[in-house]
């Protein structure tokens, strides 16, 4: 994966509001993108996201139960 803004390889998969995104960890960039990135026009980003590796479905269940328990 490569960041579309800075072309960095420091990209992490994250879940925000239950939706999958990719997040660039490069200093000075920190952009998020994915299929659902149009949602940022309607809902402001609150900074709460869950980084994950592997399966989105498993990470989603972890996110869901962690969010309900908090």
mmCIF file as Biopython writes it, N, C-alpha, C and O atoms, coordinates in Angstrom:
data_model
#
loop_
_atom_site.group_PDB
_atom_site.id
_atom_site.type_symbol
_atom_site.label_atom_id
_atom_site.label_alt_id
_atom_site.label_comp_id
_atom_site.label_asym_id
_atom_site.label_entity_id
_atom_site.label_seq_id
_atom_site.pdbx_PDB_ins_code
_atom_site.Cartn_x
_atom_site.Cartn_y
_atom_site.Cartn_z
_atom_site.occupancy
_atom_site.B_iso_or_equiv
_atom_site.auth_seq_id
_atom_site.auth_asym_id
_atom_site.pdbx_PDB_model_num
ATOM 1   N N  . UNK A ? 1  ? 0.839   -1.180 0.000  1.0 0.0 1  A 1 
ATOM 2   C CA . UNK A ? 1  ? 0.000   0.000  0.000  1.0 0.0 1  A 1 
ATOM 3   C C  . UNK A ? 1  ? 0.877   1.233  0.000  1.0 0.0 1  A 1 
ATOM 4   O O  . UNK A ? 1  ? 1.967   1.251  0.572  1.0 0.0 1  A 1 
ATOM 5   N N  . UNK A ? 2  ? 0.382   2.241  -0.644 1.0 0.0 2  A 1 
ATOM 6   C CA . UNK A ? 2  ? 1.120   3.494  -0.739 1.0 0.0 2  A 1 
ATOM 7   C C  . UNK A ? 2  ? 0.152   4.655  -0.532 1.0 0.0 2  A 1 
ATOM 8   O O  . UNK A ? 2  ? -0.972  4.627  -1.034 1.0 0.0 2  A 1 
ATOM 9   N N  . UNK A ? 3  ? 0.584   5.668  0.203  1.0 0.0 3  A 1 
ATOM 10  C CA . UNK A ? 3  ? -0.239  6.843  0.449  1.0 0.0 3  A 1 
ATOM 11  C C  . UNK A ? 3  ? -0.413  7.639  -0.853 1.0 0.0 3  A 1 
ATOM 12  O O  . UNK A ? 3  ? 0.574   7.905  -1.539 1.0 0.0 3  A 1 
ATOM 13  N N  . UNK A ? 4  ? -1.635  8.020  -1.200 1.0 0.0 4  A 1 
ATOM 14  C CA . UNK A ? 4  ? -1.835  8.796  -2.418 1.0 0.0 4  A 1 
ATOM 15  C C  . UNK A ? 4  ? -1.318  10.231 -2.309 1.0 0.0 4  A 1 
ATOM 16  O O  . UNK A ? 4  ? -1.076  10.880 -3.327 1.0 0.0 4  A 1 
ATOM 17  N N  . UNK A ? 5  ? -1.146  10.732 -1.075 1.0 0.0 5  A 1 
ATOM 18  C CA . UNK A ? 5  ? -0.670  12.104 -0.882 1.0 0.0 5  A 1 
ATOM 19  C C  . UNK A ? 5  ? 0.851   12.201 -0.968 1.0 0.0 5  A 1 
ATOM 20  O O  . UNK A ? 5  ? 1.389   12.969 -1.766 1.0 0.0 5  A 1 
ATOM 21  N N  . UNK A ? 6  ? 1.543   11.407 -0.128 1.0 0.0 6  A 1 
ATOM 22  C CA . UNK A ? 6  ? 2.999   11.545 -0.004 1.0 0.0 6  A 1 
ATOM 23  C C  . UNK A ? 6  ? 3.780   10.356 -0.561 1.0 0.0 6  A 1 
ATOM 24  O O  . UNK A ? 6  ? 5.011   10.374 -0.563 1.0 0.0 6  A 1 
ATOM 25  N N  . UNK A ? 7  ? 3.079   9.324  -1.032 1.0 0.0 7  A 1 
ATOM 26  C CA . UNK A ? 7  ? 3.689   8.111  -1.599 1.0 0.0 7  A 1 
ATOM 27  C C  . UNK A ? 7  ? 4.492   7.304  -0.584 1.0 0.0 7  A 1 
ATOM 28  O O  . UNK A ? 7  ? 5.348   6.506  -0.967 1.0 0.0 7  A 1 
ATOM 29  N N  . UNK A ? 8  ? 4.225   7.501  0.705  1.0 0.0 8  A 1 
ATOM 30  C CA . UNK A ? 8  ? 4.916   6.767  1.762  1.0 0.0 8  A 1 
ATOM 31  C C  . UNK A ? 8  ? 4.373   5.337  1.843  1.0 0.0 8  A 1 
ATOM 32  O O  . UNK A ? 8  ? 3.218   5.075  1.508  1.0 0.0 8  A 1 
ATOM 33  N N  . UNK A ? 9  ? 5.226   4.431  2.291  1.0 0.0 9  A 1 
ATOM 34  C CA . UNK A ? 9  ? 4.829   3.038  2.496  1.0 0.0 9  A 1 
ATOM 35  C C  . UNK A ? 9  ? 4.361   2.798  3.928  1.0 0.0 9  A 1 
ATOM 36  O O  . UNK A ? 9  ? 3.946   1.684  4.248  1.0 0.0 9  A 1 
ATOM 37  N N  . UNK A ? 10 ? 4.415   3.808  4.804  1.0 0.0 10 A 1 
ATOM 38  C CA . UNK A ? 10 ? 3.993   3.669  6.200  1.0 0.0 10 A 1 
ATOM 39  C C  . UNK A ? 10 ? 2.479   3.825  6.291  1.0 0.0 10 A 1 
ATOM 40  O O  . UNK A ? 10 ? 1.978   4.861  6.730  1.0 0.0 10 A 1 
ATOM 41  N N  . UNK A ? 11 ? 1.761   2.795  5.876  1.0 0.0 11 A 1 
ATOM 42  C CA . UNK A ? 11 ? 0.301   2.826  5.838  1.0 0.0 11 A 1 
ATOM 43  C C  . UNK A ? 11 ? -0.254  1.744  6.756  1.0 0.0 11 A 1 
ATOM 44  O O  . UNK A ? 11 ? 0.232   0.613  6.764  1.0 0.0 11 A 1 
ATOM 45  N N  . UNK A ? 12 ? -1.271  2.100  7.525  1.0 0.0 12 A 1 
ATOM 46  C CA . UNK A ? 12 ? -1.907  1.179  8.453  1.0 0.0 12 A 1 
ATOM 47  C C  . UNK A ? 12 ? -3.394  1.101  8.135  1.0 0.0 12 A 1 
ATOM 48  O O  . UNK A ? 12 ? -4.015  2.105  7.787  1.0 0.0 12 A 1 
ATOM 49  N N  . UNK A ? 13 ? -3.959  -0.087 8.255  1.0 0.0 13 A 1 
ATOM 50  C CA . UNK A ? 13 ? -5.405  -0.236 8.104  1.0 0.0 13 A 1 
ATOM 51  C C  . UNK A ? 13 ? -6.058  0.134  9.428  1.0 0.0 13 A 1 
ATOM 52  O O  . UNK A ? 13 ? -5.608  -0.298 10.489 1.0 0.0 13 A 1 
ATOM 53  N N  . UNK A ? 14 ? -7.127  0.939  9.366  1.0 0.0 14 A 1 
ATOM 54  C CA . UNK A ? 14 ? -7.825  1.386  10.565 1.0 0.0 14 A 1 
ATOM 55  C C  . UNK A ? 14 ? -9.336  1.272  10.370 1.0 0.0 14 A 1 
ATOM 56  O O  . UNK A ? 14 ? -9.833  1.212  9.245  1.0 0.0 14 A 1 
ATOM 57  N N  . UNK A ? 15 ? -10.051 1.243  11.494 1.0 0.0 15 A 1 
ATOM 58  C CA . UNK A ? 15 ? -11.507 1.284  11.495 1.0 0.0 15 A 1 
ATOM 59  C C  . UNK A ? 15 ? -11.916 2.575  12.177 1.0 0.0 15 A 1 
ATOM 60  O O  . UNK A ? 15 ? -11.459 2.877  13.279 1.0 0.0 15 A 1 
ATOM 61  N N  . UNK A ? 16 ? -12.773 3.330  11.520 1.0 0.0 16 A 1 
ATOM 62  C CA . UNK A ? 16 ? -13.351 4.549  12.094 1.0 0.0 16 A 1 
ATOM 63  C C  . UNK A ? 16 ? -14.851 4.518  11.834 1.0 0.0 16 A 1 
ATOM 64  O O  . UNK A ? 16 ? -15.271 4.356  10.688 1.0 0.0 16 A 1 
ATOM 65  N N  . UNK A ? 17 ? -15.656 4.667  12.862 1.0 0.0 17 A 1 
ATOM 66  C CA . UNK A ? 17 ? -17.114 4.565  12.784 1.0 0.0 17 A 1 
ATOM 67  C C  . UNK A ? 17 ? -17.562 3.243  12.165 1.0 0.0 17 A 1 
ATOM 68  O O  . UNK A ? 17 ? -18.611 3.176  11.523 1.0 0.0 17 A 1 
ATOM 69  N N  . UNK A ? 18 ? -16.773 2.205  12.357 1.0 0.0 18 A 1 
ATOM 70  C CA . UNK A ? 18 ? -17.099 0.891  11.833 1.0 0.0 18 A 1 
ATOM 71  C C  . UNK A ? 18 ? -16.724 0.689  10.375 1.0 0.0 18 A 1 
ATOM 72  O O  . UNK A ? 18 ? -16.975 -0.379 9.816  1.0 0.0 18 A 1 
ATOM 73  N N  . UNK A ? 19 ? -16.129 1.693  9.752  1.0 0.0 19 A 1 
ATOM 74  C CA . UNK A ? 19 ? -15.784 1.623  8.329  1.0 0.0 19 A 1 
ATOM 75  C C  . UNK A ? 19 ? -14.277 1.456  8.148  1.0 0.0 19 A 1 
ATOM 76  O O  . UNK A ? 19 ? -13.495 2.021  8.913  1.0 0.0 19 A 1 
ATOM 77  N N  . UNK A ? 20 ? -13.867 0.691  7.152  1.0 0.0 20 A 1 
ATOM 78  C CA . UNK A ? 20 ? -12.429 0.481  6.930  1.0 0.0 20 A 1 
ATOM 79  C C  . UNK A ? 20 ? -11.794 1.649  6.163  1.0 0.0 20 A 1 
ATOM 80  O O  . UNK A ? 20 ? -12.343 2.141  5.178  1.0 0.0 20 A 1 
ATOM 81  N N  . UNK A ? 21 ? -10.632 2.072  6.641  1.0 0.0 21 A 1 
ATOM 82  C CA . UNK A ? 21 ? -9.847  3.116  5.986  1.0 0.0 21 A 1 
ATOM 83  C C  . UNK A ? 21 ? -8.382  2.713  6.015  1.0 0.0 21 A 1 
ATOM 84  O O  . UNK A ? 21 ? -8.000  1.746  6.674  1.0 0.0 21 A 1 
ATOM 85  N N  . UNK A ? 22 ? -7.582  3.459  5.302  1.0 0.0 22 A 1 
ATOM 86  C CA . UNK A ? 22 ? -6.133  3.348  5.371  1.0 0.0 22 A 1 
ATOM 87  C C  . UNK A ? 22 ? -5.612  4.671  5.898  1.0 0.0 22 A 1 
ATOM 88  O O  . UNK A ? 22 ? -6.112  5.735  5.533  1.0 0.0 22 A 1 
ATOM 89  N N  . UNK A ? 23 ? -4.595  4.601  6.765  1.0 0.0 23 A 1 
ATOM 90  C CA . UNK A ? 23 ? -4.062  5.780  7.434  1.0 0.0 23 A 1 
ATOM 91  C C  . UNK A ? 23 ? -2.565  5.861  7.199  1.0 0.0 23 A 1 
ATOM 92  O O  . UNK A ? 23 ? -1.845  4.891  7.435  1.0 0.0 23 A 1 
ATOM 93  N N  . UNK A ? 24 ? -2.092  7.009  6.736  1.0 0.0 24 A 1 
ATOM 94  C CA . UNK A ? 24 ? -0.662  7.226  6.503  1.0 0.0 24 A 1 
ATOM 95  C C  . UNK A ? 24 ? -0.010  7.710  7.797  1.0 0.0 24 A 1 
ATOM 96  O O  . UNK A ? 24 ? -0.466  8.677  8.407  1.0 0.0 24 A 1 
ATOM 97  N N  . UNK A ? 25 ? 1.045   7.037  8.202  1.0 0.0 25 A 1 
ATOM 98  C CA . UNK A ? 25 ? 1.746   7.392  9.440  1.0 0.0 25 A 1 
ATOM 99  C C  . UNK A ? 25 ? 2.971   8.262  9.202  1.0 0.0 25 A 1 
ATOM 100 O O  . UNK A ? 25 ? 3.713   8.546  10.142 1.0 0.0 25 A 1 
ATOM 101 N N  . UNK A ? 26 ? 3.193   8.684  7.988  1.0 0.0 26 A 1 
ATOM 102 C CA . UNK A ? 26 ? 4.368   9.498  7.679  1.0 0.0 26 A 1 
ATOM 103 C C  . UNK A ? 26 ? 4.271   10.850 8.383  1.0 0.0 26 A 1 
ATOM 104 O O  . UNK A ? 26 ? 3.196   11.449 8.420  1.0 0.0 26 A 1 
ATOM 105 N N  . UNK A ? 27 ? 5.378   11.335 8.940  1.0 0.0 27 A 1 
ATOM 106 C CA . UNK A ? 27 ? 5.357   12.643 9.604  1.0 0.0 27 A 1 
ATOM 107 C C  . UNK A ? 27 ? 4.920   13.738 8.633  1.0 0.0 27 A 1 
ATOM 108 O O  . UNK A ? 27 ? 5.434   13.846 7.520  1.0 0.0 27 A 1 
ATOM 109 N N  . UNK A ? 28 ? 3.966   14.542 9.078  1.0 0.0 28 A 1 
ATOM 110 C CA . UNK A ? 28 ? 3.493   15.649 8.266  1.0 0.0 28 A 1 
ATOM 111 C C  . UNK A ? 28 ? 2.392   15.298 7.280  1.0 0.0 28 A 1 
ATOM 112 O O  . UNK A ? 28 ? 1.853   16.197 6.634  1.0 0.0 28 A 1 
ATOM 113 N N  . UNK A ? 29 ? 2.038   14.034 7.140  1.0 0.0 29 A 1 
ATOM 114 C CA . UNK A ? 29 ? 0.993   13.655 6.181  1.0 0.0 29 A 1 
ATOM 115 C C  . UNK A ? 29 ? -0.293  13.270 6.912  1.0 0.0 29 A 1 
ATOM 116 O O  . UNK A ? 29 ? -1.269  14.019 6.878  1.0 0.0 29 A 1 
ATOM 117 N N  . UNK A ? 30 ? -0.304  12.133 7.559  1.0 0.0 30 A 1 
ATOM 118 C CA . UNK A ? 30 ? -1.439  11.651 8.360  1.0 0.0 30 A 1 
ATOM 119 C C  . UNK A ? 30 ? -2.773  11.700 7.626  1.0 0.0 30 A 1 
ATOM 120 O O  . UNK A ? 30 ? -3.778  12.095 8.217  1.0 0.0 30 A 1 
ATOM 121 N N  . UNK A ? 31 ? -2.810  11.314 6.368  1.0 0.0 31 A 1 
ATOM 122 C CA . UNK A ? 31 ? -4.069  11.315 5.626  1.0 0.0 31 A 1 
ATOM 123 C C  . UNK A ? 31 ? -4.783  9.974  5.780  1.0 0.0 31 A 1 
ATOM 124 O O  . UNK A ? 31 ? -4.152  8.942  6.008  1.0 0.0 31 A 1 
ATOM 125 N N  . UNK A ? 32 ? -6.104  10.009 5.651  1.0 0.0 32 A 1 
ATOM 126 C CA . UNK A ? 32 ? -6.931  8.804  5.675  1.0 0.0 32 A 1 
ATOM 127 C C  . UNK A ? 32 ? -7.693  8.729  4.363  1.0 0.0 32 A 1 
ATOM 128 O O  . UNK A ? 32 ? -8.183  9.739  3.858  1.0 0.0 32 A 1 
ATOM 129 N N  . UNK A ? 33 ? -7.785  7.527  3.819  1.0 0.0 33 A 1 
ATOM 130 C CA . UNK A ? 33 ? -8.510  7.351  2.569  1.0 0.0 33 A 1 
ATOM 131 C C  . UNK A ? 33 ? -9.081  5.953  2.494  1.0 0.0 33 A 1 
ATOM 132 O O  . UNK A ? 33 ? -8.708  5.067  3.264  1.0 0.0 33 A 1 
ATOM 133 N N  . UNK A ? 34 ? -9.972  5.773  1.572  1.0 0.0 34 A 1 
ATOM 134 C CA . UNK A ? 34 ? -10.616 4.485  1.348  1.0 0.0 34 A 1 
ATOM 135 C C  . UNK A ? 34 ? -11.910 4.699  0.585  1.0 0.0 34 A 1 
ATOM 136 O O  . UNK A ? 34 ? -12.215 5.813  0.159  1.0 0.0 34 A 1 
ATOM 137 N N  . UNK A ? 35 ? -12.660 3.634  0.417  1.0 0.0 35 A 1 
ATOM 138 C CA . UNK A ? 35 ? -13.908 3.697  -0.321 1.0 0.0 35 A 1 
ATOM 139 C C  . UNK A ? 35 ? -14.887 4.682  0.306  1.0 0.0 35 A 1 
ATOM 140 O O  . UNK A ? 35 ? -15.633 5.355  -0.406 1.0 0.0 35 A 1 
ATOM 141 N N  . UNK A ? 36 ? -14.889 4.769  1.638  1.0 0.0 36 A 1 
ATOM 142 C CA . UNK A ? 36 ? -15.862 5.587  2.369  1.0 0.0 36 A 1 
ATOM 143 C C  . UNK A ? 36 ? -15.357 6.986  2.690  1.0 0.0 36 A 1 
ATOM 144 O O  . UNK A ? 36 ? -15.958 7.653  3.532  1.0 0.0 36 A 1 
ATOM 145 N N  . UNK A ? 37 ? -14.293 7.465  2.068  1.0 0.0 37 A 1 
ATOM 146 C CA . UNK A ? 37 ? -13.718 8.753  2.471  1.0 0.0 37 A 1 
ATOM 147 C C  . UNK A ? 37 ? -14.619 9.953  2.185  1.0 0.0 37 A 1 
ATOM 148 O O  . UNK A ? 37 ? -14.346 11.041 2.692  1.0 0.0 37 A 1 
ATOM 149 N N  . UNK A ? 38 ? -15.672 9.798  1.400  1.0 0.0 38 A 1 
ATOM 150 C CA . UNK A ? 38 ? -16.614 10.896 1.180  1.0 0.0 38 A 1 
ATOM 151 C C  . UNK A ? 38 ? -17.375 11.255 2.454  1.0 0.0 38 A 1 
ATOM 152 O O  . UNK A ? 38 ? -17.942 12.343 2.546  1.0 0.0 38 A 1 
ATOM 153 N N  . UNK A ? 39 ? -17.394 10.351 3.439  1.0 0.0 39 A 1 
ATOM 154 C CA . UNK A ? 39 ? -18.124 10.585 4.684  1.0 0.0 39 A 1 
ATOM 155 C C  . UNK A ? 39 ? -17.520 11.746 5.486  1.0 0.0 39 A 1 
ATOM 156 O O  . UNK A ? 39 ? -18.204 12.342 6.318  1.0 0.0 39 A 1 
ATOM 157 N N  . UNK A ? 40 ? -16.250 12.067 5.243  1.0 0.0 40 A 1 
ATOM 158 C CA . UNK A ? 40 ? -15.607 13.174 5.969  1.0 0.0 40 A 1 
ATOM 159 C C  . UNK A ? 40 ? -16.262 14.513 5.642  1.0 0.0 40 A 1 
ATOM 160 O O  . UNK A ? 40 ? -16.114 15.466 6.408  1.0 0.0 40 A 1 
ATOM 161 N N  . UNK A ? 41 ? -16.975 14.608 4.534  1.0 0.0 41 A 1 
ATOM 162 C CA . UNK A ? 41 ? -17.689 15.839 4.201  1.0 0.0 41 A 1 
ATOM 163 C C  . UNK A ? 41 ? -18.905 16.041 5.098  1.0 0.0 41 A 1 
ATOM 164 O O  . UNK A ? 41 ? -19.354 17.173 5.278  1.0 0.0 41 A 1 
ATOM 165 N N  . UNK A ? 42 ? -19.443 14.965 5.661  1.0 0.0 42 A 1 
ATOM 166 C CA . UNK A ? 42 ? -20.671 15.034 6.444  1.0 0.0 42 A 1 
ATOM 167 C C  . UNK A ? 42 ? -20.456 14.862 7.942  1.0 0.0 42 A 1 
ATOM 168 O O  . UNK A ? 42 ? -21.200 15.424 8.745  1.0 0.0 42 A 1 
ATOM 169 N N  . UNK A ? 43 ? -19.449 14.093 8.318  1.0 0.0 43 A 1 
ATOM 170 C CA . UNK A ? 43 ? -19.182 13.821 9.735  1.0 0.0 43 A 1 
ATOM 171 C C  . UNK A ? 43 ? -17.749 14.227 10.038 1.0 0.0 43 A 1 
ATOM 172 O O  . UNK A ? 43 ? -16.826 13.734 9.390  1.0 0.0 43 A 1 
ATOM 173 N N  . UNK A ? 44 ? -17.536 15.113 11.006 1.0 0.0 44 A 1 
ATOM 174 C CA . UNK A ? 44 ? -16.164 15.514 11.344 1.0 0.0 44 A 1 
ATOM 175 C C  . UNK A ? 44 ? -15.388 14.361 11.990 1.0 0.0 44 A 1 
ATOM 176 O O  . UNK A ? 44 ? -15.949 13.566 12.744 1.0 0.0 44 A 1 
ATOM 177 N N  . UNK A ? 45 ? -14.119 14.287 11.690 1.0 0.0 45 A 1 
ATOM 178 C CA . UNK A ? 45 ? -13.247 13.247 12.237 1.0 0.0 45 A 1 
ATOM 179 C C  . UNK A ? 45 ? -12.958 13.537 13.698 1.0 0.0 45 A 1 
ATOM 180 O O  . UNK A ? 45 ? -12.509 14.632 14.036 1.0 0.0 45 A 1 
ATOM 181 N N  . UNK A ? 46 ? -13.211 12.565 14.572 1.0 0.0 46 A 1 
ATOM 182 C CA . UNK A ? 46 ? -13.014 12.761 16.010 1.0 0.0 46 A 1 
ATOM 183 C C  . UNK A ? 46 ? -11.683 12.209 16.513 1.0 0.0 46 A 1 
ATOM 184 O O  . UNK A ? 46 ? -11.346 12.399 17.682 1.0 0.0 46 A 1 
ATOM 185 N N  . UNK A ? 47 ? -10.927 11.534 15.665 1.0 0.0 47 A 1 
ATOM 186 C CA . UNK A ? 47 ? -9.618  11.029 16.049 1.0 0.0 47 A 1 
ATOM 187 C C  . UNK A ? 47 ? -9.623  9.642  16.656 1.0 0.0 47 A 1 
ATOM 188 O O  . UNK A ? 47 ? -8.553  9.071  16.866 1.0 0.0 47 A 1 
ATOM 189 N N  . UNK A ? 48 ? -10.785 9.077  16.946 1.0 0.0 48 A 1 
ATOM 190 C CA . UNK A ? 48 ? -10.872 7.738  17.532 1.0 0.0 48 A 1 
ATOM 191 C C  . UNK A ? 48 ? -10.916 6.705  16.416 1.0 0.0 48 A 1 
ATOM 192 O O  . UNK A ? 48 ? -11.866 6.656  15.635 1.0 0.0 48 A 1 
ATOM 193 N N  . UNK A ? 49 ? -9.886  5.889  16.353 1.0 0.0 49 A 1 
ATOM 194 C CA . UNK A ? 49 ? -9.854  4.837  15.340 1.0 0.0 49 A 1 
ATOM 195 C C  . UNK A ? 49 ? -9.100  3.637  15.905 1.0 0.0 49 A 1 
ATOM 196 O O  . UNK A ? 49 ? -8.326  3.759  16.854 1.0 0.0 49 A 1 
ATOM 197 N N  . UNK A ? 50 ? -9.343  2.485  15.305 1.0 0.0 50 A 1 
ATOM 198 C CA . UNK A ? 50 ? -8.717  1.248  15.738 1.0 0.0 50 A 1 
ATOM 199 C C  . UNK A ? 50 ? -7.822  0.742  14.619 1.0 0.0 50 A 1 
ATOM 200 O O  . UNK A ? 50 ? -8.299  0.461  13.520 1.0 0.0 50 A 1 
ATOM 201 N N  . UNK A ? 51 ? -6.540  0.626  14.887 1.0 0.0 51 A 1 
ATOM 202 C CA . UNK A ? 51 ? -5.609  0.060  13.909 1.0 0.0 51 A 1 
ATOM 203 C C  . UNK A ? 51 ? -5.705  -1.458 13.972 1.0 0.0 51 A 1 
ATOM 204 O O  . UNK A ? 51 ? -5.859  -2.033 15.049 1.0 0.0 51 A 1 
ATOM 205 N N  . UNK A ? 52 ? -5.614  -2.103 12.815 1.0 0.0 52 A 1 
ATOM 206 C CA . UNK A ? 52 ? -5.698  -3.561 12.789 1.0 0.0 52 A 1 
ATOM 207 C C  . UNK A ? 52 ? -4.849  -4.131 11.663 1.0 0.0 52 A 1 
ATOM 208 O O  . UNK A ? 52 ? -4.455  -3.433 10.728 1.0 0.0 52 A 1 
ATOM 209 N N  . UNK A ? 53 ? -4.586  -5.419 11.790 1.0 0.0 53 A 1 
ATOM 210 C CA . UNK A ? 53 ? -3.911  -6.182 10.742 1.0 0.0 53 A 1 
ATOM 211 C C  . UNK A ? 53 ? -4.769  -7.396 10.453 1.0 0.0 53 A 1 
ATOM 212 O O  . UNK A ? 53 ? -5.439  -7.916 11.346 1.0 0.0 53 A 1 
ATOM 213 N N  . UNK A ? 54 ? -4.753  -7.844 9.229  1.0 0.0 54 A 1 
ATOM 214 C CA . UNK A ? 54 ? -5.503  -9.047 8.885  1.0 0.0 54 A 1 
ATOM 215 C C  . UNK A ? 54 ? -6.929  -8.766 8.494  1.0 0.0 54 A 1 
ATOM 216 O O  . UNK A ? 54 ? -7.202  -7.843 7.727  1.0 0.0 54 A 1 
ATOM 217 N N  . UNK A ? 55 ? -7.841  -9.559 9.019  1.0 0.0 55 A 1 
ATOM 218 C CA . UNK A ? 55 ? -9.235  -9.547 8.619  1.0 0.0 55 A 1 
ATOM 219 C C  . UNK A ? 55 ? -9.995  -8.336 9.152  1.0 0.0 55 A 1 
ATOM 220 O O  . UNK A ? 55 ? -9.941  -8.027 10.343 1.0 0.0 55 A 1 
ATOM 221 N N  . UNK A ? 56 ? -10.698 -7.661 8.259  1.0 0.0 56 A 1 
ATOM 222 C CA . UNK A ? 56 ? -11.556 -6.544 8.670  1.0 0.0 56 A 1 
ATOM 223 C C  . UNK A ? 56 ? -12.704 -7.040 9.540  1.0 0.0 56 A 1 
ATOM 224 O O  . UNK A ? 56 ? -13.074 -6.374 10.508 1.0 0.0 56 A 1 
ATOM 225 N N  . UNK A ? 57 ? -13.271 -8.192 9.215  1.0 0.0 57 A 1 
ATOM 226 C CA . UNK A ? 57 ? -14.424 -8.709 9.957  1.0 0.0 57 A 1 
ATOM 227 C C  . UNK A ? 57 ? -14.051 -8.969 11.415 1.0 0.0 57 A 1 
ATOM 228 O O  . UNK A ? 57 ? -14.796 -8.590 12.319 1.0 0.0 57 A 1 
ATOM 229 N N  . UNK A ? 58 ? -12.918 -9.606 11.651 1.0 0.0 58 A 1 
ATOM 230 C CA . UNK A ? 58 ? -12.476 -9.848 13.032 1.0 0.0 58 A 1 
ATOM 231 C C  . UNK A ? 58 ? -12.196 -8.530 13.754 1.0 0.0 58 A 1 
ATOM 232 O O  . UNK A ? 58 ? -12.551 -8.368 14.921 1.0 0.0 58 A 1 
ATOM 233 N N  . UNK A ? 59 ? -11.568 -7.607 13.065 1.0 0.0 59 A 1 
ATOM 234 C CA . UNK A ? 59 ? -11.273 -6.303 13.665 1.0 0.0 59 A 1 
ATOM 235 C C  . UNK A ? 59 ? -12.551 -5.527 13.940 1.0 0.0 59 A 1 
ATOM 236 O O  . UNK A ? 59 ? -12.650 -4.829 14.949 1.0 0.0 59 A 1 
ATOM 237 N N  . UNK A ? 60 ? -13.528 -5.644 13.051 1.0 0.0 60 A 1 
ATOM 238 C CA . UNK A ? 60 ? -14.803 -4.963 13.255 1.0 0.0 60 A 1 
ATOM 239 C C  . UNK A ? 60 ? -15.497 -5.460 14.524 1.0 0.0 60 A 1 
ATOM 240 O O  . UNK A ? 60 ? -16.005 -4.660 15.308 1.0 0.0 60 A 1 
ATOM 241 N N  . UNK A ? 61 ? -15.519 -6.784 14.725 1.0 0.0 61 A 1 
ATOM 242 C CA . UNK A ? 61 ? -16.146 -7.320 15.934 1.0 0.0 61 A 1 
ATOM 243 C C  . UNK A ? 61 ? -15.424 -6.846 17.189 1.0 0.0 61 A 1 
ATOM 244 O O  . UNK A ? 61 ? -16.060 -6.535 18.197 1.0 0.0 61 A 1 
ATOM 245 N N  . UNK A ? 62 ? -14.104 -6.790 17.126 1.0 0.0 62 A 1 
ATOM 246 C CA . UNK A ? 62 ? -13.340 -6.273 18.262 1.0 0.0 62 A 1 
ATOM 247 C C  . UNK A ? 62 ? -13.693 -4.812 18.508 1.0 0.0 62 A 1 
ATOM 248 O O  . UNK A ? 62 ? -13.901 -4.406 19.651 1.0 0.0 62 A 1 
ATOM 249 N N  . UNK A ? 63 ? -13.762 -4.024 17.444 1.0 0.0 63 A 1 
ATOM 250 C CA . UNK A ? 63 ? -14.118 -2.606 17.553 1.0 0.0 63 A 1 
ATOM 251 C C  . UNK A ? 63 ? -15.519 -2.454 18.133 1.0 0.0 63 A 1 
ATOM 252 O O  . UNK A ? 63 ? -15.755 -1.620 19.008 1.0 0.0 63 A 1 
ATOM 253 N N  . UNK A ? 64 ? -16.445 -3.270 17.636 1.0 0.0 64 A 1 
ATOM 254 C CA . UNK A ? 64 ? -17.841 -3.171 18.090 1.0 0.0 64 A 1 
ATOM 255 C C  . UNK A ? 64 ? -17.965 -3.466 19.573 1.0 0.0 64 A 1 
ATOM 256 O O  . UNK A ? 64 ? -18.602 -2.706 20.302 1.0 0.0 64 A 1 
ATOM 257 N N  . UNK A ? 65 ? -17.366 -4.560 20.031 1.0 0.0 65 A 1 
ATOM 258 C CA . UNK A ? 65 ? -17.486 -4.921 21.431 1.0 0.0 65 A 1 
ATOM 259 C C  . UNK A ? 65 ? -16.690 -3.997 22.335 1.0 0.0 65 A 1 
ATOM 260 O O  . UNK A ? 65 ? -17.112 -3.720 23.458 1.0 0.0 65 A 1 
ATOM 261 N N  . UNK A ? 66 ? -15.550 -3.518 21.868 1.0 0.0 66 A 1 
ATOM 262 C CA . UNK A ? 66 ? -14.777 -2.565 22.673 1.0 0.0 66 A 1 
ATOM 263 C C  . UNK A ? 66 ? -15.529 -1.257 22.798 1.0 0.0 66 A 1 
ATOM 264 O O  . UNK A ? 66 ? -15.503 -0.628 23.856 1.0 0.0 66 A 1 
ATOM 265 N N  . UNK A ? 67 ? -16.202 -0.834 21.732 1.0 0.0 67 A 1 
ATOM 266 C CA . UNK A ? 67 ? -16.958 0.412  21.755 1.0 0.0 67 A 1 
ATOM 267 C C  . UNK A ? 67 ? -18.197 0.299  22.638 1.0 0.0 67 A 1 
ATOM 268 O O  . UNK A ? 67 ? -18.544 1.251  23.337 1.0 0.0 67 A 1 
ATOM 269 N N  . UNK A ? 68 ? -18.862 -0.844 22.616 1.0 0.0 68 A 1 
ATOM 270 C CA . UNK A ? 68 ? -20.039 -1.036 23.447 1.0 0.0 68 A 1 
ATOM 271 C C  . UNK A ? 68 ? -19.679 -1.147 24.920 1.0 0.0 68 A 1 
ATOM 272 O O  . UNK A ? 68 ? -20.463 -0.752 25.782 1.0 0.0 68 A 1 
ATOM 273 N N  . UNK A ? 69 ? -18.510 -1.677 25.211 1.0 0.0 69 A 1 
ATOM 274 C CA . UNK A ? 69 ? -18.088 -1.847 26.596 1.0 0.0 69 A 1 
ATOM 275 C C  . UNK A ? 69 ? -17.578 -0.566 27.226 1.0 0.0 69 A 1 
ATOM 276 O O  . UNK A ? 69 ? -17.514 -0.466 28.451 1.0 0.0 69 A 1 
ATOM 277 N N  . UNK A ? 70 ? -17.217 0.409  26.419 1.0 0.0 70 A 1 
ATOM 278 C CA . UNK A ? 70 ? -16.636 1.650  26.964 1.0 0.0 70 A 1 
ATOM 279 C C  . UNK A ? 70 ? -17.695 2.609  27.448 1.0 0.0 70 A 1 
ATOM 280 O O  . UNK A ? 70 ? -17.372 3.693  27.933 1.0 0.0 70 A 1 
#
